[in-house]
Amino acid sequence: MPRTIRDSIRINDWRRRIARGLMRLLFGAPAQLSNEPLPRTGIYRIVICHISHTLGNALLLTPLIQELEATWPGAEIDIVTRSQVGQELYGHYTGVNRVFQLPSHGVGHPLLWLRGIRGMRKAHYDLAIDPDPQSQTGRLLLLMAHATYKLGFTGRKKSGNVTHAAAIPEALPSKGQRPVFLLRSALGDSVTSTSYPVPDIRLDTLESAQGKHTLARVLAASPATSSSRRKTIGIFANATGPKLLGPDWWTPLLQALEASCPDYQLMEIVPMFGRSMLGSRYPAYYSSDLRRLGGVLAALDAYISLDCGIMHLACAARAPTLGIFTTTNAAEWGPYGPRNHAVHAYDLPPDAVGRKLATIIESDASNAAPAG
């Protein structure tokens, strides 16, 4: 494991240990497992305390929202989040009422932080949920909420009493599936099912149609578009920190991919800072609007990137998503669901990764083709 990753893990571990110690001083030992299931009736007002501000984490909350809508279709859901795009991501869910947007860093904006918390505390909820197995801030907000039932994970990493708790499922590391597991456990449902909702930003018909039109327009206008390639693979070559790999890695990968997928045109999804990562070799699309970008991603025949927030956006836009994992944990962060793949590339050279991606894409296309 690269030194920068080890150092980051070590710092985060110490930060969490300090936060856990303070929480236990204030709120006592971890919660005990409840013997009584959550009721299936009488739940009308729900609040989710989900504090992570990254795009990926924000999108990985949407499976829980889907599960809540399916369980209590007549309920309203409020969400407390530090994501600055929470309204864009959750606003198309019919069950979502309010999104309390806290600042990314509360220390620098204490008044905005307090305003968001005050808005949450004005309401009385039937159910409050802290869906994160590690966050101490999420647990603190849960304990501050006025709610009849309070649900969260229990274990040495969590503190404070809740009415319903579930042990952290070590055999289920997926960030998108664990919150759903938590709710199902509290309801007394079977937790052995392998069927989980897939992240979804609920693109509407107009957004999807506009995405298809935009993609066609981008391809038609680019001199790099080949008329012999009838399908399109989107490439997002950016990532954060040690996950970022440069042109020396991407070039042989894409050469191998193009050679193995002659029917597919490559196009680049340009990062938020507005600069091509692939030397402007391919048709390219840029948008600072996540829903508009999601519409274009949904029109792709396949999407490829390293582990990053846009990978989760592609999955949530229902694009066939291939996430390449070279450093982070694929079981924890990988896309899941039909035609979504976490591609293990920890020790593979880039050209081998390109051929592996091509095999997956061609296999998916073959399986999706109508018989006869």
C-alpha positions in Angstrom: 0.0 0.0 0.0 1.5 3.4 -0.9 2.8 5.5 2.0 0.4 8.4 1.3 -2.6 6.0 1.7 -1.2 4.5 4.9 -0.6 8.0 6.4 -4.1 9.1 5.5 -5.6 6.0 7.1 -3.5 6.5 10.2 -4.6 10.2 10.6 -8.3 9.3 10.0 -8.0 6.5 12.5 -6.6 8.8 15.2 -9.3 11.4 14.5 -12.0 8.8 14.8 -10.6 7.5 18.1 -10.5 11.0 19.6 -14.1 11.6 18.4 -15.3 8.2 19.8 -13.7 9.0 23.2 -15.4 12.4 23.4 -18.8 10.9 22.4 -18.5 8.2 25.1 -17.7 10.8 27.7 -20.8 12.7 26.7 -23.3 10.0 25.8 -22.1 6.7 27.3 -21.4 3.3 26.0 -22.6 1.9 22.6 -26.3 1.0 22.2 -27.6 -2.5 22.9 -29.4 -4.5 20.3 -33.1 -4.1 20.5 -35.4 -7.2 20.7 -38.5 -5.2 19.4 -38.7 -4.5 15.6 -39.6 -1.1 14.2 -43.4 -0.8 13.6 -44.6 -1.0 10.0 -47.4 1.5 10.7 -47.5 4.9 12.3 -44.2 6.1 10.7 -44.9 9.3 8.8 -42.0 11.7 9.5 -38.4 10.4 9.0 -35.1 12.2 9.3 -31.8 10.8 8.0 -28.6 12.2 9.6 -25.9 11.6 7.0 -23.0 14.0 7.3 -20.4 12.9 4.7 -20.0 15.7 2.1 -18.4 13.7 -0.8 -20.4 13.1 -4.0 -19.9 9.3 -3.8 -21.1 9.0 -0.2 -24.1 11.3 -0.9 -25.1 9.1 -3.9 -24.7 5.9 -1.8 -27.4 7.1 0.5 -30.1 6.8 -2.3 -30.6 3.0 -1.8 -31.7 3.7 1.8 -34.1 6.4 0.5 -35.6 3.9 -1.9 -36.0 1.3 0.9 -37.7 3.9 3.1 -40.2 4.8 0.3 -41.0 1.2 -0.3 -41.5 0.5 3.4 -43.5 3.6 4.3 -44.8 5.0 1.0 -46.9 7.6 2.8 -44.1 9.1 4.8 -42.0 12.2 4.4 -38.2 12.1 4.6 -36.0 14.9 5.7 -32.2 14.7 5.2 -29.5 16.4 7.1 -26.3 16.5 5.0 -23.1 18.3 4.4 -23.3 17.5 0.7 -23.6 20.8 -1.2 -25.5 19.0 -4.0 -28.0 17.2 -1.8 -31.0 18.9 -3.3 -29.9 18.0 -6.8 -29.4 14.4 -5.9 -32.4 13.7 -3.6 -34.9 16.3 -4.9 -36.6 13.9 -7.5 -37.6 11.4 -4.8 -41.3 11.9 -4.1 -40.8 11.0 -0.4 -38.1 13.6 0.2 -39.4 16.7 1.8 -36.6 18.9 3.1 -32.8 18.7 2.7 -31.0 20.5 5.5 -27.7 21.5 4.0 -25.0 22.0 6.5 -21.7 23.6 5.6 -18.9 21.3 4.6 -16.8 22.5 7.5 -18.8 23.6 10.5 -15.8 25.2 12.3 -15.6 27.9 9.7 -19.3 28.5 9.4 -20.8 27.9 12.9 -23.9 30.0 12.3 -24.9 28.1 9.2 -24.3 24.8 11.0 -26.5 25.9 13.9 -29.2 27.1 11.6 -29.4 23.7 9.9 -29.5 21.9 13.2 -32.2 24.2 14.5 -34.3 23.5 11.5 -34.1 19.8 12.2 -34.8 20.2 15.9 -38.0 22.2 15.2 -39.7 19.0 14.0 -40.7 15.9 15.9 -40.0 12.7 13.9 -41.4 9.3 14.2 -38.0 7.8 13.1 -34.5 9.2 13.0 -31.7 7.3 11.3 -27.9 7.5 11.5 -26.9 5.2 8.6 -23.1 5.5 8.9 -21.2 2.8 10.9 -18.4 5.2 11.9 -19.5 8.8 11.9 -19.6 10.4 15.3 -21.1 13.6 14.0 -24.0 11.7 12.4 -24.6 10.0 15.8 -24.5 13.3 17.6 -27.2 14.8 15.3 -29.3 11.6 15.7 -29.1 12.1 19.5 -30.1 15.7 19.2 -33.1 15.0 17.0 -36.6 14.8 18.5 -37.8 11.4 17.5 -39.9 8.5 18.8 -37.6 5.9 17.4 -33.8 6.3 16.8 -32.0 3.8 14.6 -28.2 3.3 14.1 -25.4 0.9 14.1 -23.9 -0.3 17.4 -20.3 -1.4 18.1 -17.1 -0.1 19.5 -17.0 2.7 16.9 -20.4 4.1 17.9 -21.7 5.7 21.2 -24.9 6.8 22.7 -28.3 5.1 23.2 -30.8 4.6 20.4 -34.1 2.7 20.5 -33.1 0.3 17.7 -29.6 -0.8 16.7 -27.9 -3.4 14.5 -24.4 -4.7 14.6 -22.1 -3.6 11.8 -22.2 -6.5 9.2 -18.5 -7.3 8.6 -19.5 -9.7 5.8 -21.3 -6.8 4.0 -18.8 -4.0 3.4 -20.7 -2.1 0.7 -21.3 1.5 1.5 -24.6 1.5 -0.4 -25.9 -1.7 1.0 -25.1 -1.3 4.7 -27.8 1.4 5.5 -30.4 -0.9 3.8 -29.2 -3.8 5.9 -29.6 -1.6 9.0 -33.2 -0.8 8.2 -34.1 -4.4 7.3 -32.5 -5.6 10.6 -34.6 -3.1 12.6 -37.8 -4.2 10.9 -37.0 -7.9 11.6 -36.7 -8.7 7.9 -34.4 -11.3 6.5 -30.9 -9.8 6.0 -29.6 -12.8 4.0 -31.1 -11.4 0.8 -28.5 -10.4 -1.9 -31.0 -8.1 -3.5 -30.4 -4.4 -2.7 -31.6 -1.2 -4.4 -29.0 0.4 -6.7 -28.1 4.1 -6.4 -30.4 6.2 -8.4 -30.8 10.0 -8.9 -34.2 9.4 -10.6 -33.6 11.1 -13.9 -37.0 12.0 -15.5 -38.0 11.4 -19.1 -37.0 14.9 -20.2 -33.6 14.7 -18.6 -32.9 11.4 -20.3 -34.0 12.6 -23.7 -31.9 15.8 -23.4 -28.9 13.6 -22.4 -29.3 11.5 -25.6 -29.7 14.6 -27.7 -26.6 16.2 -26.2 -24.5 13.1 -26.6 -25.4 12.8 -30.3 -24.6 16.5 -30.8 -21.2 16.2 -29.2 -20.3 13.1 -31.3 -21.5 14.7 -34.5 -19.5 17.9 -34.0 -16.2 16.2 -33.2 -13.6 15.4 -35.9 -12.4 12.6 -33.6 -15.6 10.7 -34.0 -15.4 7.6 -36.2 -18.4 6.7 -38.4 -17.6 3.0 -38.1 -18.1 3.0 -34.3 -21.8 2.8 -33.5 -21.7 2.6 -29.7 -20.1 4.9 -27.1 -18.0 4.4 -24.1 -17.5 7.4 -21.7 -14.1 7.8 -20.1 -13.5 9.9 -16.9 -9.8 10.0 -16.3 -9.7 12.0 -13.1 -9.6 10.9 -9.5 -8.5 12.2 -6.1 -5.3 11.7 -4.2 -3.4 8.4 -4.7 -6.2 7.1 -6.9 -5.2 9.5 -9.7 -3.3 7.9 -12.5 -1.7 9.8 -15.4 -1.5 9.6 -19.2 1.3 7.0 -19.0 -1.3 4.6 -17.4 -4.4 5.6 -19.4 -2.8 5.6 -22.9 -2.0 1.9 -23.1 -5.2 1.0 -21.4 -7.3 2.9 -24.0 -5.3 1.6 -26.9 -6.0 -1.9 -25.8 -9.6 -1.1 -25.2 -10.1 0.4 -28.7 -8.4 -2.5 -30.4 -10.6 -5.0 -28.6 -13.9 -3.0 -29.0 -13.9 -1.9 -32.7 -17.6 -1.0 -32.6 -17.2 1.5 -29.8 -16.4 5.2 -30.0 -14.5 6.6 -26.9 -15.5 10.0 -25.5 -14.1 11.9 -22.6 -16.1 13.2 -19.6 -14.2 16.4 -18.7 -13.6 17.0 -14.9 -15.1 19.8 -13.0 -12.0 22.0 -13.4 -12.6 22.0 -17.1 -9.5 20.5 -18.6 -9.1 17.4 -20.6 -7.1 14.6 -18.9 -6.5 12.7 -22.2 -5.0 15.4 -24.4 -8.3 16.2 -26.1 -7.9 13.1 -28.3 -11.6 12.1 -28.1 -14.9 13.8 -28.4 -15.5 15.5 -25.0 -18.4 16.7 -22.8 -18.3 19.0 -19.8 -21.0 20.1 -17.5 -21.0 21.7 -14.0 -24.6 20.6 -13.6 -24.8 17.1 -12.1 -28.2 16.2 -13.4 -27.4 17.4 -16.9 -24.2 15.3 -16.7 -26.2 12.4 -15.4 -28.5 12.6 -18.5 -25.5 12.3 -20.8 -24.0 9.4 -18.7 -27.3 7.6 -19.0 -27.1 7.7 -22.8 -23.7 5.9 -22.9 -23.4 2.2 -23.8 -20.7 1.9 -21.1 -18.8 4.2 -18.6 -15.3 3.6 -17.4 -13.3 5.4 -14.6 -11.2 4.8 -11.5 -13.0 4.9 -8.2 -14.4 8.4 -7.9 -17.7 10.3 -7.3 -18.5 10.5 -11.0 -18.3 6.7 -11.1 -21.1 6.6 -8.5 -23.0 9.3 -10.5 -22.8 7.1 -13.6 -24.2 4.2 -11.7 -27.0 6.3 -10.2 -27.8 7.5 -13.7 -28.2 3.9 -14.7 -25.3 3.8 -17.2 -23.5 0.4 -17.4 -20.6 1.3 -15.1 -17.1 -0.2 -14.9 -15.2 1.1 -11.9 -11.5 0.4 -11.9 -9.9 -0.3 -8.5 -6.2 0.0 -8.0 -5.9 1.2 -4.4 -9.2 1.5 -2.6 -11.5 -1.4 -1.5 -13.7 -2.6 -4.3 -16.0 -4.5 -2.0 -16.6 -1.3 0.0 -16.9 1.2 -2.8 -17.6 -0.7 -6.0 -20.7 -0.2 -8.1 -23.2 -3.0 -8.0 -26.4 -4.0 -9.8 -27.1 -5.2 -13.3 -24.3 -4.4 -15.8 -22.2 -2.6 -13.1 -18.8 -4.0 -12.3 -16.0 -3.3 -9.8 -12.9 -4.2 -11.9 -10.0 -5.4 -9.8 -6.8 -4.0 -11.3 -4.5 -3.9 -8.2 -1.5 -5.6 -9.8 -2.4 -5.5 -13.5 -0.5 -3.5 -16.2 -2.8 -0.9 -17.9 -3.0 -2.8 -21.2 -4.2 -5.9 -19.4 -6.8 -3.7 -17.6 -8.0 -2.4 -21.0 -8.4 -6.0 -22.4 -10.3 -7.0 -19.2 -12.7 -4.1 -19.6 -13.3 -5.0 -23.2 -14.1 -8.6 -22.3 -16.7 -7.4 -19.7 -18.3 -4.9 -22.1 -18.6 -7.4 -24.9 -20.0 -10.0 -22.6 -22.6 -7.6 -21.2 -23.6 -6.6 -24.8 -23.9 -10.2 -25.8 -26.1 -11.1 -22.9 -28.3 -8.0 -23.5 -28.8 -8.7 -27.2 -32.2 -10.1 -28.1 -32.2 -13.8 -29.0 -32.6 -14.9 -32.6 
